[in-house]
Amino acid sequence: MMVQGVPKRLPGLKHFSMVGHWTEPGGSVPIAAMSGRNMIYELCHEDNKPFATA
Ligand SMILES: Cc1cc2nc3c(=O)[nH]c(=O)nc-3n(C[C@H](O)[C@H](O)[C@H](O)COP(=O)(O)OP(=O)(O)OC[C@H]3O[C@@H](n4cnc5c(N)ncnc54)[C@H](O)[C@@H]3O)c2cc1C
């Protein structure tokens, strides 16, 4: 849990994901932002869309 955080999705609840310092060990604004970035990366991968940052 200290590395991966808590699960960000709930079984049976489609199109829901929870990110932020409540789901990652440590907390802080950078960790919360990274949590959101990682989830967008995952969603892009699942949708076969390229992940791009600006
Ligand atoms: C006193 C203090 C000082 C800090 N100082 C720093 C610092 O200097 N540097 C740093 O990097 N970090 C700092 N942090 C940590 C940082 O503030 C948090 O890690 C960061 O704000 C987490 O962002 P978040 O969006 O994940 O969660 P949150 O900021 O907690 O946002 C969650 C949001 O969800 C809303 N919400 C909750 N339940 C529901 C619901 N059922 N329906 C709808 N909305 C809901 C809440 O109202 C809230 O707006 C500090 C924290 C505290 C408490």
The ligand as an SDF file (V2000), in Angstrom:
LIG
                    3D

 53 58  0  0  0  0  0  0  0  0999 V2000
   -2.8160   22.5380    7.0880 C   0  0  0  0  0  0  0  0  0  0  0  0
   -2.3180   21.8650    5.8400 C   0  0  0  0  0  0  0  0  0  0  0  0
   -1.1830   22.3590    5.2200 C   0  0  0  0  0  0  0  0  0  0  0  0
   -0.6970   21.7620    4.0600 C   0  0  0  0  0  0  0  0  0  0  0  0
    0.4150   22.2650    3.4750 N   0  0  0  0  0  0  0  0  0  0  0  0
    0.8700   21.7400    2.3230 C   0  0  0  0  0  0  0  0  0  0  0  0
    2.0070   22.2890    1.6660 C   0  0  0  0  0  0  0  0  0  0  0  0
    2.6250   23.2690    2.1170 O   0  0  0  0  0  0  0  0  0  0  0  0
    2.4200   21.7150    0.5040 N   0  0  0  0  0  0  0  0  0  0  0  0
    1.7780   20.6450   -0.0540 C   0  0  0  0  0  0  0  0  0  0  0  0
    2.1900   20.1760   -1.1300 O   0  0  0  0  0  0  0  0  0  0  0  0
    0.6960   20.1070    0.5690 N   0  0  0  0  0  0  0  0  0  0  0  0
    0.2310   20.6150    1.7280 C   0  0  0  0  0  0  0  0  0  0  0  0
   -0.8650   20.0770    2.3560 N   0  0  0  0  0  0  0  0  0  0  0  0
   -1.5000   18.8870    1.7700 C   0  0  0  0  0  0  0  0  0  0  0  0
   -2.3750   19.2900    0.5880 C   0  0  0  0  0  0  0  0  0  0  0  0
   -3.2000   20.3550    0.9600 O   0  0  0  0  0  0  0  0  0  0  0  0
   -3.2250   18.0860    0.1870 C   0  0  0  0  0  0  0  0  0  0  0  0
   -2.4170   16.9250    0.0050 O   0  0  0  0  0  0  0  0  0  0  0  0
   -3.9670   18.3870   -1.1250 C   0  0  0  0  0  0  0  0  0  0  0  0
   -4.7600   19.5270   -0.9770 O   0  0  0  0  0  0  0  0  0  0  0  0
   -4.8330   17.1810   -1.4980 C   0  0  0  0  0  0  0  0  0  0  0  0
   -5.6520   17.5400   -2.5950 O   0  0  0  0  0  0  0  0  0  0  0  0
   -6.8450   16.5940   -2.9880 P   0  0  0  0  0  0  0  0  0  0  0  0
   -7.5080   17.2560   -4.1550 O   0  0  0  0  0  0  0  0  0  0  0  0
   -6.3490   15.1980   -3.1550 O   0  0  0  0  0  0  0  0  0  0  0  0
   -7.8240   16.5440   -1.7250 O   0  0  0  0  0  0  0  0  0  0  0  0
   -8.6460   17.7300   -1.0230 P   0  0  0  0  0  0  0  0  0  0  0  0
   -7.9100   19.0380   -1.1300 O   0  0  0  0  0  0  0  0  0  0  0  0
   -8.9910   17.2000    0.3300 O   0  0  0  0  0  0  0  0  0  0  0  0
   -9.9360   17.8780   -1.9470 O   0  0  0  0  0  0  0  0  0  0  0  0
  -11.0190   16.9820   -1.8240 C   0  0  0  0  0  0  0  0  0  0  0  0
  -12.2740   17.7440   -2.1960 C   0  0  0  0  0  0  0  0  0  0  0  0
  -13.3710   16.8450   -2.2590 O   0  0  0  0  0  0  0  0  0  0  0  0
  -14.4680   17.4670   -1.6090 C   0  0  0  0  0  0  0  0  0  0  0  0
  -15.3620   16.3870   -1.1720 N   0  0  0  0  0  0  0  0  0  0  0  0
  -15.1820   15.5110   -0.1480 C   0  0  0  0  0  0  0  0  0  0  0  0
  -16.2100   14.6600   -0.0740 N   0  0  0  0  0  0  0  0  0  0  0  0
  -17.0600   15.0000   -1.0710 C   0  0  0  0  0  0  0  0  0  0  0  0
  -18.3170   14.4860   -1.5090 C   0  0  0  0  0  0  0  0  0  0  0  0
  -18.8990   13.4450   -0.9200 N   0  0  0  0  0  0  0  0  0  0  0  0
  -18.9000   15.0660   -2.5720 N   0  0  0  0  0  0  0  0  0  0  0  0
  -18.3210   16.1250   -3.1870 C   0  0  0  0  0  0  0  0  0  0  0  0
  -17.1280   16.6550   -2.8190 N   0  0  0  0  0  0  0  0  0  0  0  0
  -16.5170   16.0860   -1.7690 C   0  0  0  0  0  0  0  0  0  0  0  0
  -13.8810   18.2660   -0.4760 C   0  0  0  0  0  0  0  0  0  0  0  0
  -14.7520   19.2910   -0.0870 O   0  0  0  0  0  0  0  0  0  0  0  0
  -12.6330   18.8250   -1.1450 C   0  0  0  0  0  0  0  0  0  0  0  0
  -12.8690   20.0300   -1.8290 O   0  0  0  0  0  0  0  0  0  0  0  0
   -1.3670   20.6580    3.5140 C   0  0  0  0  0  0  0  0  0  0  0  0
   -2.5210   20.1750    4.1460 C   0  0  0  0  0  0  0  0  0  0  0  0
   -2.9970   20.7610    5.2800 C   0  0  0  0  0  0  0  0  0  0  0  0
   -4.2490   20.2170    5.9360 C   0  0  0  0  0  0  0  0  0  0  0  0
  1  2  1  0
  2  3  1  0
  2 52  2  0
  3  4  2  0
  4  5  1  0
  4 50  1  0
  5  6  2  0
  6  7  1  0
  6 13  1  0
  7  8  2  0
  7  9  1  0
  9 10  1  0
 10 11  2  0
 10 12  1  0
 12 13  2  0
 13 14  1  0
 14 15  1  0
 14 50  1  0
 15 16  1  0
 16 17  1  0
 16 18  1  0
 18 19  1  0
 18 20  1  0
 20 21  1  0
 20 22  1  0
 22 23  1  0
 23 24  1  0
 24 25  2  0
 24 26  1  0
 24 27  1  0
 27 28  1  0
 28 29  2  0
 28 30  1  0
 28 31  1  0
 31 32  1  0
 32 33  1  0
 33 34  1  0
 33 48  1  0
 34 35  1  0
 35 36  1  0
 35 46  1  0
 36 37  1  0
 36 45  1  0
 37 38  2  0
 38 39  1  0
 39 40  1  0
 39 45  2  0
 40 41  1  0
 40 42  2  0
 42 43  1  0
 43 44  2  0
 44 45  1  0
 46 47  1  0
 46 48  1  0
 48 49  1  0
 50 51  2  0
 51 52  1  0
 52 53  1  0
M  END
$$$$
